[in-house]
Amino acid sequence: MAVAIGSVTLRPIATAQRPVAASRKLPFEPSEELFYEAEFSRSILRKLDVADFKFSAGRTVLTSTDLEVDGPAPEALVFKAEISSKGFFTRLFNLNFKERVESIVEPLTFTVQRTKIHDEQGKRVRTTEATFDRTKGKMSWTQRDPNNPSREPRQIITDFSGQLQDVLSAIYFIRTQPLQVGKSLDIFVGDGGRVYQVPIRVVEKKRMKTVLGGVDVVRVDPELFGPDRIIDNEKGQFSLWLTDDHRRIPVSGKLKLDYGTFEIKLKKIVSGPAK
């Protein structure tokens, strides 16, 4: 469900995202855990359980081992995601995958500072780390193969300006934004050593039955597929439904691909106690 430059005012044409107001309580604070289940459908195959997702949000105090910090240890937002395949999907496609993602985000400007990814696909394992230095305008991306430590890591350094998200922090950033049907905003995402402009279209509002009960939701369609997009080698469409309230909880997602459709549904939410 698996998504920041300048300021944003939602209007019919795409605009850049705006920082999150410092005085505003974020929708997922003080802490939150979201648990999802993904189902796959293709032709005569209907709604097979294929993967579990867990997302968590909280705060952490940075140390010198986290990032290069000067002065008193700053506080940061920390987002984590864990995704793992299961059941018939693993046997059908002979694919067993696990992925862990951690994003460190500066809370006042909601700018990503570091991304760590551990990705396992069968015997293939990759670790990726990206750091984002806003003062120097540099994104440093490094990928390693833990099974072959003598292999030279892949490294890319890319220039950027303004605010930036990674794919995980983008989901949480969207939750902080006003979302009005028929309008859109742009998010700038650093992924794979490149910077992508991702238009987010606000498509519709409706009533949806969810684990939270019947709730009003708003649908957003991030443009992830196509030339110069994050996914440029296949066709698809991704839609995300969030509760139409101040919490903007992602309750459902749908990923349509040529070979089938993945539906991702919220199964449980655990919120931390208010402070």
TITOR-390211 format. One record per residue (C-alpha): x, y, z; residue number from 1. Coordinates in nm, 3 decimals, decimal comma. Example, Ala and Ser with C-alpha at 12.3 -4.5 7.8 and 13.67 -1.06 7.14 Angstrom:
<sites>
c1; c2; c3; resi
1,230; -0,450; 0,780; 1;
1,367; -0,106; 0,714; 2;
</sites>
This chain:
<sites>
c1; c2; c3; resi
0,000; 0,000; 0,000; 1;
0,262; -0,040; -0,006; 2;
0,417; 0,751; -0,104; 3;
0,717; 1,677; -0,014; 4;
0,809; 2,001; -0,181; 5;
0,687; 2,354; -0,109; 6;
0,331; 2,421; -0,003; 7;
0,005; 2,272; -0,121; 8;
-0,347; 2,398; -0,160; 9;
-0,577; 2,137; -0,306; 10;
-0,729; 2,250; -0,632; 11;
-0,831; 2,079; -0,959; 12;
-0,477; 2,096; -1,098; 13;
-0,197; 1,905; -0,929; 14;
0,004; 2,096; -0,671; 15;
0,304; 2,012; -0,457; 16;
0,256; 1,887; -0,103; 17;
0,276; 2,110; 0,202; 18;
0,450; 2,054; 0,535; 19;
0,246; 1,931; 0,828; 20;
0,159; 2,203; 1,080; 21;
0,377; 2,168; 1,389; 22;
0,088; 2,232; 1,630; 23;
-0,143; 1,979; 1,471; 24;
-0,181; 1,637; 1,629; 25;
-0,103; 1,378; 1,366; 26;
-0,376; 1,121; 1,289; 27;
-0,166; 0,824; 1,401; 28;
-0,029; 0,967; 1,726; 29;
0,082; 0,885; 1,988; 30;
0,127; 0,540; 1,834; 31;
-0,061; 0,303; 1,608; 32;
-0,044; -0,048; 1,465; 33;
-0,243; -0,156; 1,159; 34;
-0,287; -0,519; 1,054; 35;
-0,398; -0,613; 0,702; 36;
-0,466; -0,923; 0,498; 37;
-0,423; -0,938; 0,121; 38;
-0,638; -1,152; -0,109; 39;
-0,567; -1,241; -0,472; 40;
-0,817; -1,302; -0,751; 41;
-0,747; -1,421; -1,106; 42;
-0,992; -1,573; -1,351; 43;
-1,151; -1,869; -1,169; 44;
-0,934; -1,815; -0,861; 45;
-1,130; -1,604; -0,615; 46;
-1,002; -1,429; -0,304; 47;
-0,713; -1,645; -0,195; 48;
-0,530; -1,526; 0,116; 49;
-0,182; -1,441; -0,004; 50;
-0,004; -1,206; 0,240; 51;
-0,012; -1,035; 0,578; 52;
0,080; -0,670; 0,630; 53;
0,166; -0,488; 0,952; 54;
0,224; -0,113; 0,972; 55;
0,328; 0,078; 1,283; 56;
0,378; 0,446; 1,363; 57;
0,539; 0,613; 1,662; 58;
0,820; 0,839; 1,770; 59;
1,182; 0,777; 1,856; 60;
1,478; 0,979; 1,985; 61;
1,761; 0,976; 1,735; 62;
2,118; 0,894; 1,831; 63;
2,447; 0,934; 1,649; 64;
2,407; 0,579; 1,521; 65;
2,073; 0,666; 1,359; 66;
2,175; 0,975; 1,166; 67;
2,445; 1,240; 1,178; 68;
2,299; 1,469; 1,441; 69;
2,448; 1,772; 1,614; 70;
2,340; 1,908; 1,951; 71;
2,062; 1,757; 2,161; 72;
1,921; 1,431; 2,031; 73;
1,618; 1,519; 1,814; 74;
1,290; 1,333; 1,810; 75;
1,164; 1,177; 1,488; 76;
0,866; 0,990; 1,354; 77;
0,936; 0,624; 1,286; 78;
0,722; 0,418; 1,049; 79;
0,764; 0,044; 1,004; 80;
0,610; -0,208; 0,766; 81;
0,632; -0,587; 0,757; 82;
0,497; -0,787; 0,463; 83;
0,506; -1,166; 0,426; 84;
0,353; -1,412; 0,181; 85;
0,147; -1,704; 0,301; 86;
-0,074; -1,995; 0,202; 87;
-0,173; -2,091; -0,151; 88;
-0,003; -1,791; -0,311; 89;
0,338; -1,925; -0,214; 90;
0,264; -2,264; -0,372; 91;
0,086; -2,123; -0,679; 92;
0,367; -1,889; -0,785; 93;
0,651; -2,070; -0,606; 94;
0,727; -1,739; -0,441; 95;
0,800; -1,687; -0,073; 96;
0,868; -1,326; 0,014; 97;
0,925; -1,116; 0,323; 98;
0,999; -0,747; 0,345; 99;
1,072; -0,513; 0,633; 100;
1,081; -0,136; 0,588; 101;
1,171; 0,138; 0,835; 102;
1,136; 0,509; 0,765; 103;
1,270; 0,789; 0,985; 104;
1,090; 1,119; 0,925; 105;
1,152; 1,471; 1,058; 106;
0,819; 1,553; 1,226; 107;
0,787; 1,929; 1,175; 108;
0,837; 1,929; 0,797; 109;
0,742; 1,563; 0,748; 110;
1,059; 1,506; 0,546; 111;
1,208; 1,157; 0,520; 112;
1,561; 1,129; 0,659; 113;
1,641; 0,760; 0,624; 114;
1,491; 0,445; 0,476; 115;
1,599; 0,088; 0,552; 116;
1,465; -0,213; 0,361; 117;
1,531; -0,585; 0,410; 118;
1,384; -0,784; 0,121; 119;
1,372; -1,164; 0,087; 120;
1,235; -1,338; -0,222; 121;
1,308; -1,706; -0,190; 122;
1,686; -1,737; -0,168; 123;
1,740; -1,384; -0,300; 124;
1,810; -1,132; -0,022; 125;
1,877; -0,760; -0,056; 126;
1,931; -0,486; 0,203; 127;
1,884; -0,127; 0,104; 128;
1,954; 0,197; 0,288; 129;
1,880; 0,548; 0,167; 130;
1,970; 0,868; 0,350; 131;
1,828; 1,208; 0,263; 132;
2,031; 1,520; 0,342; 133;
1,798; 1,811; 0,284; 134;
2,061; 2,076; 0,364; 135;
2,293; 1,941; 0,093; 136;
2,013; 1,831; -0,140; 137;
2,158; 1,480; -0,170; 138;
1,990; 1,139; -0,158; 139;
2,235; 0,851; -0,110; 140;
2,102; 0,504; -0,201; 141;
2,294; 0,181; -0,135; 142;
2,188; -0,180; -0,195; 143;
2,381; -0,486; -0,075; 144;
2,359; -0,864; -0,114; 145;
2,405; -1,021; 0,233; 146;
2,454; -1,363; 0,073; 147;
2,753; -1,231; -0,122; 148;
2,935; -0,978; 0,102; 149;
3,232; -0,958; -0,137; 150;
3,008; -0,823; -0,410; 151;
3,034; -0,448; -0,464; 152;
2,721; -0,270; -0,340; 153;
2,509; -0,074; -0,584; 154;
2,528; 0,297; -0,502; 155;
2,346; 0,597; -0,644; 156;
2,363; 0,960; -0,531; 157;
2,084; 1,184; -0,654; 158;
2,020; 1,556; -0,618; 159;
1,687; 1,675; -0,483; 160;
1,539; 1,996; -0,345; 161;
1,262; 2,067; -0,098; 162;
1,082; 1,790; 0,086; 163;
1,079; 1,425; -0,006; 164;
0,902; 1,103; 0,098; 165;
0,973; 0,735; 0,058; 166;
0,700; 0,491; -0,039; 167;
0,612; 0,410; 0,324; 168;
0,617; 0,762; 0,467; 169;
0,406; 0,880; 0,172; 170;
0,110; 0,676; 0,299; 171;
0,129; 0,852; 0,634; 172;
0,180; 1,192; 0,473; 173;
-0,139; 1,149; 0,269; 174;
-0,323; 1,094; 0,598; 175;
-0,224; 1,443; 0,714; 176;
-0,366; 1,619; 0,408; 177;
-0,711; 1,761; 0,332; 178;
-0,864; 1,537; 0,067; 179;
-1,139; 1,680; -0,149; 180;
-1,304; 1,488; -0,431; 181;
-1,202; 1,610; -0,775; 182;
-0,879; 1,765; -0,654; 183;
-0,523; 1,637; -0,640; 184;
-0,178; 1,688; -0,497; 185;
0,173; 1,585; -0,595; 186;
0,410; 1,393; -0,372; 187;
0,779; 1,359; -0,447; 188;
0,912; 1,013; -0,362; 189;
1,270; 0,889; -0,342; 190;
1,282; 0,522; -0,443; 191;
1,554; 0,305; -0,594; 192;
1,796; 0,597; -0,614; 193;
1,560; 0,815; -0,818; 194;
1,312; 1,090; -0,738; 195;
0,958; 1,049; -0,875; 196;
0,670; 1,291; -0,892; 197;
0,356; 1,100; -0,789; 198;
0,021; 1,266; -0,856; 199;
-0,246; 1,170; -0,603; 200;
-0,602; 1,204; -0,735; 201;
-0,895; 1,223; -0,492; 202;
-1,161; 1,025; -0,677; 203;
-1,475; 0,966; -0,468; 204;
-1,647; 0,939; -0,134; 205;
-1,876; 0,654; -0,032; 206;
-1,994; 0,436; 0,255; 207;
-1,796; 0,117; 0,314; 208;
-1,834; -0,182; 0,543; 209;
-1,507; -0,233; 0,731; 210;
-1,366; -0,389; 1,047; 211;
-1,447; -0,052; 1,207; 212;
-1,812; -0,089; 1,105; 213;
-1,988; 0,109; 0,835; 214;
-1,780; 0,422; 0,774; 215;
-1,757; 0,704; 0,522; 216;
-1,440; 0,672; 0,317; 217;
-1,253; 0,873; 0,057; 218;
-1,070; 0,707; -0,231; 219;
-0,732; 0,824; -0,360; 220;
-0,553; 0,694; -0,669; 221;
-0,173; 0,739; -0,664; 222;
-0,034; 0,730; -1,018; 223;
0,236; 0,467; -0,970; 224;
0,237; 0,306; -1,317; 225;
0,364; 0,431; -1,650; 226;
0,662; 0,610; -1,807; 227;
0,872; 0,800; -1,552; 228;
0,665; 0,652; -1,270; 229;
0,783; 0,429; -0,985; 230;
0,660; 0,120; -1,174; 231;
0,732; 0,167; -1,544; 232;
0,761; -0,191; -1,666; 233;
0,400; -0,304; -1,629; 234;
0,046; -0,169; -1,638; 235;
-0,169; -0,140; -1,330; 236;
-0,381; 0,074; -1,104; 237;
-0,368; 0,125; -0,728; 238;
-0,654; 0,266; -0,520; 239;
-0,660; 0,337; -0,148; 240;
-0,964; 0,403; 0,072; 241;
-0,922; 0,607; 0,392; 242;
-1,177; 0,694; 0,657; 243;
-1,331; 1,035; 0,591; 244;
-1,246; 1,176; 0,934; 245;
-0,948; 1,330; 1,112; 246;
-0,772; 0,992; 1,148; 247;
-0,771; 0,903; 0,776; 248;
-0,721; 0,533; 0,855; 249;
-0,642; 0,326; 0,543; 250;
-0,912; 0,059; 0,556; 251;
-0,880; -0,094; 0,210; 252;
-0,657; -0,101; -0,097; 253;
-0,686; -0,254; -0,442; 254;
-0,404; -0,327; -0,686; 255;
-0,509; -0,423; -1,037; 256;
-0,249; -0,590; -1,260; 257;
-0,268; -0,776; -1,591; 258;
-0,238; -1,113; -1,416; 259;
-0,486; -1,051; -1,133; 260;
-0,614; -0,826; -0,857; 261;
-0,492; -0,787; -0,501; 262;
-0,736; -0,660; -0,237; 263;
-0,590; -0,546; 0,094; 264;
-0,824; -0,507; 0,392; 265;
-0,771; -0,378; 0,743; 266;
-0,825; -0,654; 0,999; 267;
-0,723; -0,488; 1,325; 268;
-0,605; -0,154; 1,463; 269;
-0,420; -0,096; 1,790; 270;
-0,381; 0,263; 1,906; 271;
-0,151; 0,379; 2,181; 272;
-0,296; 0,560; 2,486; 273;
-0,324; 0,936; 2,467; 274;
-0,061; 1,126; 2,661; 275;
</sites>
